Amino acid sequence: MRKIALIALAAGFGMIAPAVVMAQTTTTTTTTTRDVGTDAWMKIKGAWNQSKGEVKKQWGKLTDDDITEIEGRRDVLVGKLQTRYGISKEEAEAQIGGWEVKYKSN
């Protein structure tokens, strides 16, 4: 709570006297939820040096330069899969989603 000083006219005396009023502030809390894929990808990104071997096993057409450039970023992996395999973004997302579930269970 904050104190806010106001000036009020004292009754009957014609004098000005300070009055203290208490003001309440409200706080809004927002809860966010993360999906399973996001949690799995955080694990992958956090351990990228270990994860990149698994990525290379899963998608053998990715070069070492591709793996280095990805640096644990899912969106970059999506783009690399599209380029190397000639697939749509939706297909790349689906492949990564399936791989994430498998990777998380390990």
TIRO-2110 file (N, C-alpha, C; in Angstrom, 1 decimal):
// TIRO-2110
0.8, -1.2, 0.0, N, 1, A
0.0, 0.0, 0.0, CA, 1, A
0.9, 1.2, 0.0, C, 1, A
0.4, 2.3, -0.7, N, 2, A
1.1, 3.6, -0.7, CA, 2, A
0.3, 4.6, 0.1, C, 2, A
1.0, 5.6, 0.7, N, 3, A
0.3, 6.7, 1.4, CA, 3, A
0.3, 7.8, 0.4, C, 3, A
-0.9, 8.4, 0.3, N, 4, A
-1.0, 9.6, -0.6, CA, 4, A
-1.5, 10.7, 0.3, C, 4, A
-0.8, 11.8, 0.4, N, 5, A
-1.2, 13.0, 1.2, CA, 5, A
-2.2, 13.8, 0.4, C, 5, A
-3.2, 14.2, 1.0, N, 6, A
-4.2, 15.1, 0.4, CA, 6, A
-4.4, 16.3, 1.4, C, 6, A
-4.8, 17.4, 0.9, N, 7, A
-5.1, 18.5, 1.7, CA, 7, A
-6.7, 18.6, 1.8, C, 7, A
-7.1, 18.7, 3.1, N, 8, A
-8.5, 18.7, 3.4, CA, 8, A
-8.8, 19.9, 4.3, C, 8, A
-10.0, 20.5, 4.1, N, 9, A
-10.4, 21.6, 4.9, CA, 9, A
-10.9, 21.1, 6.2, C, 9, A
-10.3, 21.5, 7.3, N, 10, A
-10.8, 21.1, 8.7, CA, 10, A
-12.1, 21.7, 9.0, C, 10, A
-13.0, 20.9, 9.4, N, 11, A
-14.4, 21.3, 9.7, CA, 11, A
-14.4, 22.4, 10.8, C, 11, A
-15.1, 23.5, 10.5, N, 12, A
-15.4, 24.5, 11.5, CA, 12, A
-14.2, 25.4, 11.8, C, 12, A
-13.0, 25.1, 11.5, N, 13, A
-11.9, 26.0, 11.8, CA, 13, A
-11.4, 26.8, 10.7, C, 13, A
-11.7, 26.4, 9.4, N, 14, A
-11.3, 27.2, 8.3, CA, 14, A
-9.8, 27.0, 8.0, C, 14, A
-9.2, 26.0, 8.6, N, 15, A
-7.8, 25.8, 8.5, CA, 15, A
-7.6, 24.6, 7.5, C, 15, A
-6.5, 24.6, 6.9, N, 16, A
-6.1, 23.5, 6.0, CA, 16, A
-5.3, 22.5, 6.8, C, 16, A
-5.6, 21.3, 6.8, N, 17, A
-4.9, 20.2, 7.5, CA, 17, A
-4.7, 19.1, 6.6, C, 17, A
-3.5, 18.5, 6.7, N, 18, A
-3.2, 17.3, 5.8, CA, 18, A
-4.0, 16.1, 6.2, C, 18, A
-4.4, 15.3, 5.3, N, 19, A
-5.0, 14.0, 5.6, CA, 19, A
-4.3, 12.9, 4.8, C, 19, A
-4.2, 11.8, 5.4, N, 20, A
-3.6, 10.7, 4.7, CA, 20, A
-4.6, 9.7, 4.3, C, 20, A
-4.5, 9.3, 3.0, N, 21, A
-5.4, 8.3, 2.5, CA, 21, A
-4.6, 7.1, 2.0, C, 21, A
-5.1, 5.9, 2.3, N, 22, A
-4.4, 4.7, 1.9, CA, 22, A
-4.9, 4.3, 0.5, C, 22, A
-4.0, 4.1, -0.5, N, 23, A
-4.4, 3.6, -1.8, CA, 23, A
-3.9, 2.2, -2.0, C, 23, A
-4.7, 1.4, -2.6, N, 24, A
-4.3, 0.0, -2.9, CA, 24, A
-3.9, -0.1, -4.3, C, 24, A
-2.9, -0.9, -4.5, N, 25, A
-2.5, -1.2, -5.9, CA, 25, A
-2.8, -2.7, -6.1, C, 25, A
-3.1, -3.0, -7.3, N, 26, A
-3.4, -4.4, -7.6, CA, 26, A
-2.3, -5.0, -8.5, C, 26, A
-2.0, -6.2, -8.4, N, 27, A
-1.0, -6.9, -9.2, CA, 27, A
-1.7, -8.0, -9.9, C, 27, A
-1.4, -8.2, -11.2, N, 28, A
-2.0, -9.2, -12.0, CA, 28, A
-0.9, -10.2, -12.3, C, 28, A
-1.1, -11.5, -12.0, N, 29, A
-0.2, -12.5, -12.3, CA, 29, A
-0.6, -13.3, -13.5, C, 29, A
0.3, -13.5, -14.4, N, 30, A
0.0, -14.3, -15.6, CA, 30, A
0.8, -15.6, -15.5, C, 30, A
0.1, -16.7, -15.8, N, 31, A
0.7, -18.0, -15.8, CA, 31, A
0.8, -18.4, -17.2, C, 31, A
2.0, -18.8, -17.7, N, 32, A
2.1, -19.3, -19.0, CA, 32, A
2.4, -20.8, -18.9, C, 32, A
2.0, -21.5, -20.0, N, 33, A
2.2, -22.9, -20.0, CA, 33, A
3.1, -23.2, -21.3, C, 33, A
3.9, -24.2, -21.2, N, 34, A
4.8, -24.5, -22.3, CA, 34, A
4.4, -25.9, -22.7, C, 34, A
4.4, -26.2, -24.0, N, 35, A
4.1, -27.5, -24.5, CA, 35, A
5.3, -28.4, -24.4, C, 35, A
5.0, -29.7, -24.6, N, 36, A
6.0, -30.7, -24.4, CA, 36, A
7.2, -30.5, -25.4, C, 36, A
6.9, -30.0, -26.6, N, 37, A
7.9, -29.8, -27.6, CA, 37, A
8.9, -28.7, -27.1, C, 37, A
8.3, -27.6, -26.5, N, 38, A
9.2, -26.5, -26.0, CA, 38, A
10.1, -27.0, -24.9, C, 38, A
9.5, -27.8, -24.0, N, 39, A
10.4, -28.3, -22.9, CA, 39, A
11.5, -29.2, -23.4, C, 39, A
11.1, -30.1, -24.4, N, 40, A
12.1, -30.9, -25.0, CA, 40, A
13.2, -30.1, -25.7, C, 40, A
12.8, -29.1, -26.4, N, 41, A
13.7, -28.3, -27.2, CA, 41, A
14.6, -27.6, -26.2, C, 41, A
14.2, -27.1, -25.1, N, 42, A
15.0, -26.4, -24.1, CA, 42, A
16.1, -27.4, -23.6, C, 42, A
15.7, -28.7, -23.4, N, 43, A
16.7, -29.7, -23.0, CA, 43, A
17.7, -29.9, -24.1, C, 43, A
17.3, -30.0, -25.4, N, 44, A
18.2, -30.1, -26.5, CA, 44, A
19.1, -29.0, -26.7, C, 44, A
18.6, -27.8, -26.6, N, 45, A
19.4, -26.6, -26.8, CA, 45, A
20.4, -26.5, -25.6, C, 45, A
20.0, -26.8, -24.4, N, 46, A
20.9, -26.7, -23.3, CA, 46, A
22.1, -27.6, -23.3, C, 46, A
21.9, -28.7, -24.0, N, 47, A
22.9, -29.7, -24.1, CA, 47, A
23.3, -29.9, -25.6, C, 47, A
23.4, -28.8, -26.4, N, 48, A
23.6, -28.9, -27.8, CA, 48, A
24.8, -29.8, -28.2, C, 48, A
25.9, -29.7, -27.5, N, 49, A
27.1, -30.5, -27.9, CA, 49, A
26.7, -32.0, -27.9, C, 49, A
25.9, -32.4, -27.0, N, 50, A
25.5, -33.8, -26.9, CA, 50, A
24.4, -34.1, -27.9, C, 50, A
23.5, -33.1, -28.1, N, 51, A
22.3, -33.3, -29.0, CA, 51, A
22.7, -33.3, -30.5, C, 51, A
23.7, -32.6, -30.8, N, 52, A
24.0, -32.5, -32.3, CA, 52, A
24.4, -33.8, -32.9, C, 52, A
25.0, -34.7, -32.1, N, 53, A
25.3, -36.0, -32.6, CA, 53, A
24.0, -36.8, -32.9, C, 53, A
23.0, -36.6, -32.1, N, 54, A
21.7, -37.3, -32.3, CA, 54, A
21.0, -36.6, -33.5, C, 54, A
21.1, -35.3, -33.7, N, 55, A
20.5, -34.7, -34.8, CA, 55, A
21.2, -35.2, -36.1, C, 55, A
22.5, -35.3, -36.1, N, 56, A
23.2, -35.8, -37.3, CA, 56, A
22.8, -37.2, -37.6, C, 56, A
22.6, -38.1, -36.6, N, 57, A
22.1, -39.4, -36.8, CA, 57, A
20.7, -39.4, -37.4, C, 57, A
19.9, -38.6, -36.9, N, 58, A
18.5, -38.6, -37.4, CA, 58, A
18.4, -38.0, -38.9, C, 58, A
19.2, -37.0, -39.1, N, 59, A
19.1, -36.3, -40.4, CA, 59, A
20.5, -36.3, -41.0, C, 59, A
20.9, -37.4, -41.6, N, 60, A
22.3, -37.6, -42.2, CA, 60, A
22.7, -36.6, -43.3, C, 60, A
21.7, -36.0, -43.9, N, 61, A
22.0, -35.1, -45.0, CA, 61, A
22.5, -33.7, -44.5, C, 61, A
22.4, -33.5, -43.2, N, 62, A
22.8, -32.2, -42.6, CA, 62, A
24.4, -32.3, -42.5, C, 62, A
25.0, -31.2, -43.0, N, 63, A
26.5, -31.2, -42.9, CA, 63, A
26.9, -30.7, -41.6, C, 63, A
28.2, -30.9, -41.3, N, 64, A
28.8, -30.4, -40.1, CA, 64, A
28.6, -28.9, -40.0, C, 64, A
28.7, -28.2, -41.1, N, 65, A
28.5, -26.7, -41.1, CA, 65, A
27.1, -26.4, -40.8, C, 65, A
26.1, -27.2, -41.3, N, 66, A
24.7, -27.0, -40.9, CA, 66, A
24.5, -27.2, -39.4, C, 66, A
25.1, -28.2, -38.8, N, 67, A
25.0, -28.5, -37.4, CA, 67, A
25.5, -27.3, -36.6, C, 67, A
26.7, -26.8, -37.0, N, 68, A
27.3, -25.7, -36.3, CA, 68, A
26.4, -24.5, -36.4, C, 68, A
25.9, -24.2, -37.6, N, 69, A
25.0, -23.1, -37.8, CA, 69, A
23.7, -23.1, -37.0, C, 69, A
23.2, -24.3, -36.8, N, 70, A
21.9, -24.5, -36.1, CA, 70, A
22.1, -24.0, -34.6, C, 70, A
23.2, -24.4, -34.0, N, 71, A
23.5, -24.0, -32.6, CA, 71, A
22.3, -24.1, -31.6, C, 71, A
21.5, -25.2, -31.8, N, 72, A
20.4, -25.5, -30.9, CA, 72, A
19.2, -24.7, -31.2, C, 72, A
19.1, -24.0, -32.3, N, 73, A
17.9, -23.2, -32.6, CA, 73, A
17.0, -24.0, -33.5, C, 73, A
15.8, -24.2, -33.0, N, 74, A
14.8, -25.1, -33.7, CA, 74, A
14.4, -24.5, -35.0, C, 74, A
14.2, -23.2, -35.1, N, 75, A
13.8, -22.6, -36.3, CA, 75, A
14.8, -22.7, -37.4, C, 75, A
16.1, -22.7, -37.1, N, 76, A
17.2, -22.9, -38.0, CA, 76, A
17.2, -24.3, -38.5, C, 76, A
17.0, -25.3, -37.6, N, 77, A
16.9, -26.7, -38.0, CA, 77, A
15.8, -26.9, -39.0, C, 77, A
14.6, -26.3, -38.7, N, 78, A
13.5, -26.4, -39.7, CA, 78, A
13.9, -26.0, -41.1, C, 78, A
14.6, -24.8, -41.1, N, 79, A
15.0, -24.3, -42.4, CA, 79, A
16.0, -25.2, -43.1, C, 79, A
17.0, -25.8, -42.3, N, 80, A
18.0, -26.7, -42.9, CA, 80, A
17.3, -27.9, -43.4, C, 80, A
16.4, -28.5, -42.7, N, 81, A
15.7, -29.7, -43.2, CA, 81, A
14.9, -29.4, -44.5, C, 81, A
14.3, -28.3, -44.5, N, 82, A
13.6, -27.9, -45.8, CA, 82, A
14.5, -27.9, -46.9, C, 82, A
15.7, -27.3, -46.7, N, 83, A
16.7, -27.1, -47.8, CA, 83, A
17.3, -28.5, -48.2, C, 83, A
17.8, -29.2, -47.2, N, 84, A
18.5, -30.5, -47.5, CA, 84, A
17.6, -31.6, -48.0, C, 84, A
16.4, -31.6, -47.5, N, 85, A
15.5, -32.7, -47.9, CA, 85, A
14.4, -32.3, -48.8, C, 85, A
14.3, -31.0, -49.2, N, 86, A
13.3, -30.6, -50.1, CA, 86, A
11.9, -30.8, -49.6, C, 86, A
11.6, -30.6, -48.3, N, 87, A
10.3, -30.8, -47.8, CA, 87, A
9.7, -29.5, -47.3, C, 87, A
8.4, -29.5, -47.1, N, 88, A
7.7, -28.3, -46.6, CA, 88, A
8.1, -28.0, -45.2, C, 88, A
7.7, -26.8, -44.8, N, 89, A
7.9, -26.4, -43.4, CA, 89, A
7.1, -27.3, -42.4, C, 89, A
5.9, -27.6, -42.8, N, 90, A
5.0, -28.4, -42.0, CA, 90, A
5.6, -29.8, -41.8, C, 90, A
6.2, -30.4, -42.9, N, 91, A
6.8, -31.7, -42.8, CA, 91, A
8.0, -31.6, -41.9, C, 91, A
8.8, -30.6, -42.0, N, 92, A
10.0, -30.5, -41.2, CA, 92, A
9.6, -30.3, -39.7, C, 92, A
8.6, -29.5, -39.5, N, 93, A
8.1, -29.4, -38.1, CA, 93, A
7.6, -30.7, -37.5, C, 93, A
6.9, -31.5, -38.4, N, 94, A
6.4, -32.8, -37.9, CA, 94, A
7.5, -33.7, -37.6, C, 94, A
8.6, -33.8, -38.5, N, 95, A
9.7, -34.6, -38.2, CA, 95, A
10.4, -34.2, -36.9, C, 95, A
10.6, -33.0, -36.7, N, 96, A
11.3, -32.5, -35.5, CA, 96, A
10.4, -32.8, -34.3, C, 96, A
9.1, -32.6, -34.4, N, 97, A
8.2, -32.9, -33.3, CA, 97, A
8.3, -34.4, -32.9, C, 97, A
8.3, -35.3, -33.8, N, 98, A
8.4, -36.7, -33.5, CA, 98, A
9.8, -37.0, -32.9, C, 98, A
10.8, -36.4, -33.4, N, 99, A
12.2, -36.6, -32.9, CA, 99, A
12.3, -36.1, -31.4, C, 99, A
11.6, -34.9, -31.2, N, 100, A
11.7, -34.3, -29.8, CA, 100, A
11.1, -35.3, -28.8, C, 100, A
9.9, -35.9, -29.1, N, 101, A
9.3, -36.8, -28.2, CA, 101, A
10.2, -38.0, -27.9, C, 101, A
10.8, -38.5, -29.0, N, 102, A
11.8, -39.7, -28.8, CA, 102, A
13.0, -39.2, -28.0, C, 102, A
13.5, -38.0, -28.3, N, 103, A
14.7, -37.5, -27.6, CA, 103, A
14.4, -37.3, -26.1, C, 103, A
13.2, -36.8, -25.8, N, 104, A
12.8, -36.5, -24.4, CA, 104, A
12.7, -37.7, -23.6, C, 104, A
12.3, -38.8, -24.2, N, 105, A
12.1, -40.1, -23.5, CA, 105, A
13.5, -40.8, -23.2, C, 105, A
14.5, -40.3, -23.9, N, 106, A
15.9, -40.9, -23.6, CA, 106, A
16.5, -40.4, -22.4, C, 106, A
END
